[in-house]
């Protein structure tokens, strides 16, 4: 399916299921981070980068978001693999 939520719709608003899904996904990710202990050593680690990532995504700036997300995923993977 091309485009994002609401693509091709006249008002381009996300469907109602999307609005319900996002909070559940957010909470699930928060729970996962807590259960995995990813923030035990430094609870503020990556906060500035995540804020910049949110700002880039909200502003539609994929070029800025891409490297921020890549670093975030690499560091999260390294933390998870270090716990195995």
N, C-alpha and C positions, 0 to 999 in steps of 0.2 A: 504494500500500500504506500503510495507516494505521499509526501507531505506529512505534517504533524497532526496532532489532534485538531479536529475541526477543519482540516484542509478541504477545500472544495465546497464548504458550506457558506452560504451568503453572509452570515454574521461572524464566521470564523471563530466562534466560541467553542471551547472544548465540550465534548459530550458529558452528560451528568455522571456517567460511570467513571470518567477520568477524574472529575472533581472528588469523587468518593475514594478512588484508588490512591491518589497522591498522598493524603494524610496517613493511610494505612501503610503504604510503602515507606514513608519517612519514619514512622514509628518502628517498623520492622528493622530498618537499617540502624536506628539508634539502639534498639535492643541487641542486635547482632554485635555491634561495636562494644557494648557493655559486657555481653556474655563472653566475647573473645578476649576481653581485657586490653583492647587496643589503645586505650587512653590511660592505662594505669600508671605508666612511667611519667608521662607529661600530658595532663589533661587538656592543655592549650595547644599542643602540637598540631600544626597545620591549619589553625583557625584562620590566619590571615590569608593563606592560599585558598582555603575554601570560600572565604568571603569574596575574594577576587574572582573565583570560579563562578559563584552565584551571580555576581555583578555582570560578568562577561556573558553568561547564558541569558540572563534577563535582558541584556542589551542586544542580544542577537549577534554577538561578536565571537564567531566560531574560531577565528584565528587566535584570539587571546585565550579562549576556553580550552582549546585542544592541548597545548603543552601543560597547562595547569592540571587538567584531568589526567594526563599521562603520568605526571609526577605523583599525583595522589594515588593512582592505581598501583604504580610501581612500589611506592612506600608501604601501602597497605598489604600488598602481596608479600613483601619482604618481612613485614611484622608477623603475618600469619604463618609463613614458612618457618620463621625463627621460633615459633611456639610449638611446632610439631615434634 
